[in-house]
Amino acid sequence: MESFSTKPFSANGREYCPPNQPVAVICLDGSADEYLDEALARNLMPNLKQISRAGYRGMARGALPSFTNVNNSSIVTGVSPEKHGISGNFFLNPENDEEVMMNSAAFLRADTLLAAAEAAGRKTGVVTAKEKLRDILSAGRTNGIAFSAEKAKEAKKGSHGIDNAEQYVGEGTPEIYSADASLFVLKAGCRLIERGDADFVYLSLTDFIQHKYRPTDETALSFYQDIDEQLGKLMAAGAVVGATADHGMNAKQCADASPNVVYLESKLSDEFGAGFRVILPITDPYVHHHGALGSFAVVHAPSSADLVKVMDWIDHLEGVTEVYDRETAVRKLELPSDRIGDLVVLSARNVVIGKTPEHHDLSHVATGLRSHGGRYEEMVPFIVSEALNPTYRQKADGDVRNFDIFDFVTNGIQA
Amino acid sequence: MESFSTKPFSANGREYCPPNQPVAVICLDGSADEYLDEALARNLMPNLKQISRAGYRGMARGALPSFTNVNNSSIVTGVSPEKHGISGNFFLNPENDEEVMMNSAAFLRADTLLAAAEAAGRKTGVVTAKEKLRDILSAGRTNGIAFSAEKAKEAKKGSHGIDNAEQYVGEGTPEIYSADASLFVLKAGCRLIERGDADFVYLSLTDFIQHKYRPTDETALSFYQDIDEQLGKLMAAGAVVGATADHGMNAKQCADASPNVVYLESKLSDEFGAGFRVILPITDPYVHHHGALGSFAVVHAPSSADLVKVMDWIDHLEGVTEVYDRETAVRKLELPSDRIGDLVVLSARNVVIGKTPEHHDLSHVATGLRSHGGRYEEMVPFIVSEALNPTYRQKADGDVRNFDIFDFVTNGIQA
């Protein structure tokens, strides 16, 4: 019988004891639980249904802001953004006053548990739909495989741990705005495990489908059916599978389906004068998804501003649900103090925060905006393919976080 | 063919246009969505499964605090607690400084839509598991039927609109700490509609099962199976059925399964001296459920207290997630300003707020506390048995509230 390293390893103060079998963790990007519910109601996810009974399906609390880079970083480090430093997809770098993508591992302040797993003898593999995540997810690893669906054709042995990724997976590089971008990732993960090229795998999907389709839309249902098929293949290959999400997804639109936006920088300028910079950490290269509109923003105020007054004024804006100064945001939202401006702002279940009307290209979201970033996309599915041991069954009755998923699949299953 | 009044009626600024068929709305007390998921995964809710496909199943945002009286009052009035005045199960009445149950219709400040439906010619019926709700739910009605499972044997034609309720339902008065207390309500509702004694019905269950059992426990699964059977009977009787919940439910315990409590009055006294009164609005006669421990509390501070300082101190307590002064609680949580003390406090997904250790009898929750009251029990299922019309299908993409359920079942279904 094939043997897999069961040597314990640690990362960021947590210990992981991997089982003698392949381990696969999936980040089902943007998977509000309703997507699973609707697919299950139509008998499209038989493997997930089986997991509900034989394994574990519950809900976990994600990290805020409920964005992709933030939560993927939490999942692979096992800690909150306060500790790993990734506070968004995008930020105003205080070191040079530049607004930049937060895609580089250089911004990551915690070690990844993937690197620790590799050092302990596991063959690690990372496949991500979006190229933007590859660098962060690869941090600290020296041998493992790491490539994206988006740039599959560019994968090279030296830099990505694999040559000819398209051939390996058996599919061409998918269009990033597609279901295939995610399915490519799952298929790659199956192949890695089936062939024994990796036995400790993290698979991170993309939320194009969820941004564009309701849970009951045929396209979404079909997508989850396809996900379920891959879930079955991973289990059939002997893997214990953990699945969670980086964030949920809600419609953020007015009655006429136009985007329901609070243009915060405009409003601040109108009320208090120039000098306010509103940064939208949802910003990423994938503008079709959301037009850079999410339910979380940070405000950099001019030094002359009366922050208490500004905070109170923002708190009274229709659609704003929470406003925190920096210290409180660190304490309540577990955010890194130097990367969140002076104030952080969250908006309602059906409201997004924008910068100025001119800043946003709404052409791709004009007739329907589904997005995330706030409190109402914080709760996500949390799935383990095998039965939990008594300790973790008890632990599941606590405030489980999505970034506990590697803990559960390594330490939490029955021997 | 039998005909039902389709005369529109209004309550609290909302108009309702009932369909020419019986209408039944169910409050699935304490039904976190996970209860439905687990029962569905085991094929125990075929009628709900069918509704997911042919009707509508989604999530709605309840009223805060996520307690029974608050949300039942919202459901039957269609408005927030700020407008209907019911801020808990229990409060400190500022008019006479007495701590009392908030069970009386005398505390209700809004008309019920049930009274308006009755006035418009519908035959209304209310059946509630807990006697504590009967008075509020009956407010303003003159002819309709209203009785509780708990006190079924005491129902009289003159006061309850029905004699011999036990015989009518075909079952004896159930024990309040039981699944039967809820099932009696559903059976009564079916009987009322099947016999034509009521055609506009509100059925409010009790959450004993959810307080005591996880979604995967056999007792909970069996309970939801029984609920589903009654759901099917209501639909078979021709009713359009709406179902939602007053609140969700989460485990609130430490690793050893003992209650995870912040004793707020004790802590305030230790820090700031005597004079603070912490009121726990979850308090009700059903102590077996929760030991008066929930995730929401109000603080009445002595006049000498520095409220800003006290608020900030509470906000720093481990386990506390939100603290608001009165004005902010009214604005952000839609609460009635005169019934919430000086400060309102919410606690985390796995934390409850207590008064003092001496105040609580923990004997019924010593080895497992599941409770509610806070932000993490705010989101609840929202179910309509028939397909939504295009306007309401669009509306469902907004920030739907649990107290929109009568709106959806009357105005929202396809003609």
Interface residues (C-beta under 8 A of the other chain):
Chain A: D33 E34 D37 E38 L40 A41 R42 K49 S52 R53 R57 G58 M59 R61 R214 A251 Q253 A255 A257 D315 H316 T321 T328 R331 K332 A348 R349 N350 R375 Y376 M379 Q394 K395 D397 G398 D399
Chain B: D33 E34 D37 E38 L40 A41 R42 K49 S52 R53 R57 G58 M59 R61 R214 A251 Q253 A255 A257 D315 H316 T321 T328 R331 K332 A348 R349 N350 R375 Y376 M379 Q394 K395 D397 G398 D399
